[in-house]
Amino acid sequence: MITPNDILGSTSFGAGLSDATRRALLGRGRAICIAGGRALFVAGSPPDAVYLVMSGRLIIVREAAEDGGDDSVIGYVRAGEIVGEMSMLDGGPRTASAYALRDTELIALDAGVVRRLMAKRADFAASVARTILRRSRAPKGDSVKAPPRVFAVVAPSPSVDAAYIARDLSTRIKFLQKKAKVLPEPESATATAEVEVSMHGEEEAVDVLFLPCRIGDSDWYRFCMRHADRILVCARRDARPPTPLPLTTDEASPARRFRLVDLVAIHEGQGPGWTRDWVRETDADRVFHWGDEASKDRLARAIAGRSLGLCLSGGGARAYAQFGVIKELRRRGAPLDFVGGASMGAVIAACVAMGWGLDEIDARLRDAFVDTNPLSDHILPVIALTRGARVDERLKRHFGEKLIEDLELPFFCVSSELTRGVVRVHRRGVLREALRASISLPGLLPPVVDGDQLLVDGAVLNNFPVDVMRTRHRGLTIGVDVAREGTIAAEAFVNPPSFVNWVREHGLSAAPPIVSLLMRAATAGRPFALGSEAPDILVTPDAPGVDLRDWKKFDLAVDDGLIAARTAFDAASWALQPYCREAPEVRASEVGLAAHG
């Protein structure tokens, strides 16, 4: 029978401890048990103890403020690991909350016990120091702990083969130099109980463990729900979900509360597509599509923590430079897995998420923004300088009624809720409506009314939402910021002409300098992201001579973005190269972004 000493000795924390130290640790601690979903401690509480997890799993969460936003999952703490040591040592309050993902048994080491062990047991002090050092080396200094390792692959109907999907993903993950295993459903309840006993060893032996199961009243399904770090609901797009979907017995379960459910939409049949309904029923955090090889590889990369995310800032016409960055990523064979952004960057990101090739993106951007000014329907201002009708028409022409849930790549954009003063993250719904909110610059375009909320340009509160992108995936994040500097020229505001003289010289279709002033005022308010919010690779095109309202200078901005991307990617080749595959030099018309994920 496995003893607490065996569990402790088999972990990275306890392996370096002597038998005497392990006995002292287990003997002086308090044994406690918390039910799944309950809090062990919450952010802001005093650091009164360090906890050693003996069985079960904790999830570490940075909870959102009451006025908006989503909870952010930092990581997981498994059996044999400690939690709470950072606050204990520095004396400050807890910076995050810890909840039991499943029923969890722990040993609580009170502050006095920890101090005595640190003073008298050098091996204990060294093990604590190694734990702190390992966690401090996490990306961007964030206190990331263990990544999700156990994935339940859930089939809601007999027509979905969860075991096949799990085996397919396992094979793809092994090509990413990760250890993966599929744990098949046992043949009996007795065998399931035996798997329960050996589960700790199964988890520790691999990077990713898949538990395929079917929703139902079975011991195996309940086992999978108890042990999964994340749940992949694999549903056919051509089938409606049952209402309600019995995904969990408790609507307040950690899986739902902390958004640990992903939807895998399987492309079979010729039905209308019920992805939106599946998202609503599962409350899925992300949507992946299971169709061609590129989509399957994308899901495997996301599970393995090897995905590539691209975050694009707002910046008016200067956002054209971001298309140049996308061209360079394509040339290097880098597969884009997650895209998102603010304002005009959101529009560029949406083009990628649609699965359009480079030539199609080029043609659509020219049609929507370059050939004629989309902000030329000026009116005498009451709530804005333009009617916004031309922007609405172009968004509808190019994006139609496409839902964010049905996009080829996971996508988000941000807008700003003026009423509450919080960032709105758009991850569901009609794409063009989300984009319209994200580009609604106050004073330039009319705001979007959503119930009792007024939504305006995302740039007002978060022009470079790298922080949001970091909650969407665990791989490499590339950020392109076109609004840091050089976006507005002071000379345009020296001795400005009257309105009549401006119209006489430039015509009614040209954007007056007040447009640049409004755009820059919106994008200048939030400081550049630092620390855990900074991207892994930052590209900052200068785009000299391209003003925020210079919609005609498409080629100039794109070329500058291409140059800036090459410089940034060469400097960070050590980080980017593992994500790239050998890509032949081909014309954009022959192979587009969609073919390369």
C-alpha positions, 0 to 999 in steps of 0.5 A: 500500500502506498504511504504518505512517505512514499508519495512524498519521496516520489516527488521533486520536492520530497525526493531530496529529503531524508527519511528523518526529515520526511517523518518530521514533516509529516508528524508535525503537520496537521492533516486536513481535507477539503472538498472539490470546489472549496477554497484552501486560501484566498488572495489577500489572506495572511500567510499562516501556513504552507501546505503539502498536497498528499492527494488530489489537486489544487488549482491556483487562480488570480481572481478578477475584480468584481467590476469585470473580467475573467478569473485567470488560472495560474496553474495546478499543484499536484500530490507531493508539491507544496503551496503557499511558500512564497507568501510565508517567506516574504510575509506578505498577503496571498497574491492568488487563491487556491481551490481544490479541483477535486477532493484533496488531502493536505498536510498543513505546516504552520508558520512556526513549524516551517521556521523550525524545519528551515532552521534545523533541517538543511535538506528541507530548506534546500528543497523549499529553495529549489521549489521557489527557484523553479517557480521564479523561472517561469515565463515572465516571472509569473508564479506559474505552477504545474501546467494541466496534465490530465485531459478528459476527452468527453464524447456526448454521444455514441457517434463520437469516438473519444478514444480515437481522438485521444489516440490521435492527439497522443500521437501528434503530441509525441511529435512535439517531443512530449510524453503522452499516454491514453488511459483506456476505460477499464472493463469493470468497476473493480478495475476502475478502482485499481486505476484510482490507486495507480493514478499518481504514478500514471500522471507523473510518468507523462507530460499529457495523460488522456482519459477518454470517456462518454457522458453518462452514469458510470464509474469511469465517467465520474473518475474522469471528471474527478481527475481531469485538469481540463475537459475536452468536450468533443461534439459534432457540429451537425448535431444539437446538444442535449439541454441541459448537457449533464457535463457536471453534476454541480453547476458551481464545480471548479470545471465550470467556475474557472472555465476549464472546459474546451469545446472540440467541434468535429466537422462531420455531416452537412448540417447547419452547425450548432457550435454556438449551442454547444458553447452555451451548454458547456460554457466552453472557454475556448473552441477548437475545430477538428477537421483537417490536419492543420486543425488537429495539429493546432489542438495538439500544440495547445494541449502540449503548451507549444502553441503560438499566439499573435496579439495585435494592438490598435493604431488606425492605418498604422495597423497595416504594418501588422500584415507585414508581420503576418507575411514574415511569420508565413515565410518562416513557416510559423503556424498561428494558433491563437489570434487577438487584438484591439481596434484595427489590430482586431480587424487584422487578427480576424482576417487571420482567424477567418483562415484567409490566405495572404492574397485574400487578406491583402485584397480585402483590406484594400477593398475595406480601407484603402480604396476609399476612406471608411470614415468619410461619412462625416456629419455635424457631430452630436455623438460622433464625427461620422455616421459609422454606416460605411464601417458597418457596411464594410464589416458586413461585406467581409465578415457577414454573419460569421460567429467567433465560435466558428472561426478557424482559429481561436480569436478574441478582441477587446472593447471598453465598457464606458459605463463600468470602466472595464475591458470587455473581452469578446470571445463569442457571438457575431464577429462583425459586431464584436469588431464594430465595438472594438473599433468604435473610437469615441468621438469618431464612430458612434458607440455600440449600445449593448443593453445598458452598456456603452461599448467603445474602442478597445484602445481606450482601456487596453490597446495592447491586450497581451495580458488577455492573450496570455490567459488563452494559451501556454505557448509563445506569444508574439505581440505587435505594437504599432501605437507606441510612438510616431503616430501623430505629427505636432505640425498638423496642429500648428495654425490649423485651417478653418473647417471651410478652408480644410474642405476647400483644400482636401475635400469632404472625404479626407480625414481632418487632423481631429481624427488623428487627435482622437485616435492618439488620445485613445491609444496613449492612455495605457502604458506599455505592458511590462512583466508578466503582460509583456509578449515573448517577442515584441515587434514595434514597426516604426512606419515612418510617415504613416499617420493614424489616418493615412488609409492610403499608405497601405504598402508603405506600412506593410513593408515596414512591418515586414522589415521590423518583423525580420529584425525582431524574429532574427534577434529572438530566433532561439525562441521562435525557431522551435515553432517553425517548420521548413517552409518552401519559398512560395507565392502567397497565391499558392499557399495561404495562411490557412494551409499552415495553421 
